[in-house]
Every structure is written in structure tokens, then in C-alpha cells.
Amino acid sequence: MTGIAEFITANLDHDEQVARASAHLDGCDWTTSPAKRGFATVTGYDGALCESDAADAHLMHEATSVHIALHDPARALRQVAAGRRILAEVMGWGHHYNDDDCWYSCGLAVAPGETEPGSGCHNDDHIGRCTCGLEARRMRVLGPLASTYADRDGYDPAWAVTE
């Protein structure tokens, strides 16, 4: 499971660096102007980031300018923070321990006050192997999170969302 967690962490770190660098140069909150002849301007704190009436290399359709303004550094930083919180929550999940009847605990569950995996399971047939589906539960959350980076190096197609 560390492969997908490391991949997500590396990409969250990259997104944060890019957003902070961009915010430093052009401000954190971007806006878009009303379209003129179907083209618009995206504006940061120091004026236009891309003028609609500038050279043809900078022409931007209104939908594009709205999209860029909606994905400004402030939003990117909020998404990074949310991704980090989700990742920490999921990676904090442990193997199922049933304190009412340890027979039904995962074969890798750790009993309270113990450190040895399997110490929380009383079913000798299960000890030493996961019987609670922890990895599958984590993948149901982390797979979609990783899939947002499917176009980046290191993405494993096995993580793809198939539903």
C-alpha cells in the first residue's frame, strides 16, 4: 500500500509547490472578466495573466478563462490540504479488532497493549494474514484519489477506478 500512498504524497507535494510559486507571482485568487467577442481575461493581483486582446498566442475562450480562474492557487492549495487529510485518515486505518470476541478479529489485528501483528486474533487459521480486507478498503478511497494523477509518471494503471 505504500506505493500508492507515496505516489499520492509526491503529487500533492508537487501541486503545492506549483500553487505556492504561482501564488507568489500572480496572487492566490484569480478572476475572469466578462467575455468580449467570446474571449476573456484572467486576472491575478498584479493585473491580467492573459489578455484577450493580446497577441494571438494569448487568445483565450471564455470557458477556458473561467476554468483557469476556478483552478487558481487558492483552490489548488485547498485541494492539496484535503488530499493530505484523506490520505492520513485512510493510512491510519488498522486491521479489524473485535474486542467482544477476538475469534472474529483480523489475523493481523494487534491486541490493546500489544505490538505484535496477530496478537488480537484467537483464530489460529487466520493469524499472520489479513482477513479484514484492509488493503481493499484503502484502495476504494486511494484509487480514485490517485487517478486524478493518471497522466503523471509513476501512476500504476492497476489503481484505476473501474466503476
C-alpha positions in Angstrom: 0.0 0.0 0.0 2.9 2.3 0.5 3.4 2.6 -3.3 0.1 4.4 -3.9 0.5 6.5 -0.7 3.9 7.6 -1.7 2.7 8.4 -5.3 -0.2 10.5 -3.9 2.1 12.3 -1.4 4.7 13.1 -4.1 2.0 14.5 -6.4 0.4 16.5 -3.6 3.8 17.9 -2.8 4.3 18.9 -6.4 0.9 20.5 -6.7 1.6 22.5 -3.5 4.9 23.7 -4.8 3.4 24.8 -8.1 0.5 26.6 -6.5 2.7 28.4 -4.0 5.1 29.5 -6.7 2.2 30.7 -8.9 0.5 32.5 -5.9 3.8 34.3 -5.2 4.0 35.6 -8.7 0.3 36.3 -9.5 -1.7 36.1 -6.3 -3.7 33.3 -4.8 -7.2 34.3 -6.0 -7.8 34.7 -9.7 -10.8 36.1 -11.5 -12.1 36.3 -15.1 -13.5 39.2 -16.9 -16.7 39.2 -19.0 -16.2 37.9 -22.4 -15.7 40.2 -25.4 -16.4 38.5 -28.7 -16.1 35.2 -27.0 -12.7 35.8 -25.4 -11.9 36.9 -21.9 -9.1 37.8 -19.5 -7.9 36.0 -16.3 -6.7 38.4 -13.7 -4.4 38.0 -10.7 -3.4 40.6 -8.1 -1.0 42.3 -10.5 -3.3 42.6 -13.5 -4.0 40.4 -16.4 -2.4 36.9 -16.5 -3.6 36.5 -20.1 -5.2 39.3 -22.1 -8.0 38.5 -24.6 -6.9 41.3 -26.9 -3.1 40.5 -26.7 -1.1 38.6 -29.4 -2.8 35.6 -30.9 -0.7 33.3 -28.7 -2.7 34.6 -25.7 -6.2 34.5 -27.1 -8.4 32.6 -24.6 -12.0 31.5 -25.0 -14.3 32.5 -22.2 -14.8 28.9 -21.0 -11.0 28.5 -20.7 -10.6 31.7 -18.7 -13.4 30.6 -16.3 -11.7 27.2 -16.0 -8.3 28.7 -15.2 -9.8 31.2 -12.7 -11.7 28.4 -10.9 -8.5 26.4 -10.5 -6.4 29.3 -9.0 -3.7 28.7 -6.5 -6.1 29.1 -3.5 -8.2 26.2 -4.8 -5.2 24.1 -5.6 -3.9 24.6 -2.0 -7.3 23.6 -0.6 -7.3 20.5 -2.7 -3.8 19.6 -1.5 -4.9 20.0 2.1 -8.0 17.9 1.6 -5.9 15.2 -0.2 -3.4 15.1 2.7 -6.2 14.8 5.2 -7.9 11.9 3.3 -4.6 10.1 2.9 -3.7 10.5 6.6 -7.2 9.2 7.6 -7.0 6.2 5.3 -3.4 5.2 6.2 -4.4 5.5 9.9 -6.9 2.7 9.5 -5.9 -0.6 11.1 -6.7 -4.2 10.9 -10.1 -5.0 12.4 -10.0 -5.9 16.1 -13.2 -7.3 17.7 -12.8 -6.8 21.4 -16.1 -8.6 22.0 -14.8 -11.8 20.5 -11.2 -12.0 19.3 -12.1 -15.1 17.3 -13.6 -12.7 14.7 -10.6 -10.2 14.6 -8.4 -9.9 11.6 -5.4 -12.3 11.5 -3.1 -9.2 11.6 -5.0 -7.3 14.3 -3.0 -6.1 17.2 -4.5 -6.5 20.7 -4.6 -3.5 23.0 -1.3 -3.1 24.8 0.4 -5.4 22.3 2.6 -4.6 19.3 2.7 -8.0 17.6 0.5 -8.3 14.4 -1.9 -11.2 15.0 -1.9 -10.8 18.8 -5.5 -9.7 18.6 -6.8 -12.7 16.8 -7.6 -16.0 18.5 -8.3 -18.0 15.3 -5.1 -19.8 14.6 -6.2 -20.4 11.0 -6.2 -16.6 10.4 -3.1 -15.4 12.3 -0.5 -14.0 10.0 -2.8 -13.0 7.1 -5.2 -10.2 6.6 -8.8 -11.4 6.8 -10.5 -8.0 7.2 -9.9 -6.5 3.7 -7.9 -3.5 4.9 -6.0 -3.1 1.6 -9.2 -3.3 -0.4 -10.9 -0.7 1.8 -8.0 1.6 1.4 -7.9 1.2 -2.3 -11.6 2.1 -2.6 -10.6 5.6 -1.3 -7.0 6.0 -2.5 -7.6 4.6 -6.1 -9.8 7.5 -7.1 -7.5 10.0 -5.3 -4.5 8.6 -7.3 -6.5 8.5 -10.6 -6.5 12.3 -10.6 -2.8 12.0 -11.4 -3.2 9.3 -14.0 -1.3 11.4 -16.5 1.8 11.7 -14.3 4.9 9.5 -14.1 4.7 6.6 -11.7 0.9 6.1 -12.0 0.0 2.4 -11.9 -3.0 1.5 -14.1 -3.9 -1.1 -11.5 -5.1 1.8 -9.3 -7.6 3.0 -11.9 -11.2 3.5 -11.0 -13.1 0.8 -12.8 -16.7 1.5 -11.7 
